[in-house]
Amino acid sequence: MLGLTATATIKVKEDLVKQLKMKDVLYFVSSFNRPNLFFEIREKTSSKDSISDIAHMLSTQFRNQSGIVYCTTRKECEKLCEILNRTYKVETGFYHAELEAEDRKKVQDAWM
């Protein structure tokens, strides 16, 4: 049996092992540091200005590249995607834990 998680505290890992009734567990832990990724945190002004800034950055600085924009909620993620697509004509897709398997596949296929 294999259990995978992107991030988990020790308590969460122990709970997973218990819930899955796993025995003789081996942990493989990798660094969070990814030298091929660029992280940037910007101060948020108004919501409208922030979306405009994101659209501008995606269509200029990161044109024809892929990336991830993190939002605080799933609903906010879906709304941002809709606005970027409709208003700013920036091709985006959203991806989160509540997506159905078919919808996940569509997003993965579109961006791979």
Secondary structure, 3 states (H helix, E strand, C coil): CCCCCCCCCHHHHHHHHHHCCCCCCCCCCCCCCCCCCCCCCCCCCCHHHHHHHHHHHHHCCCCCCCCCCCCCCHHHHHHHHHHHHHCCCCCCCCCCCCCCHHHHHHHHHHHC
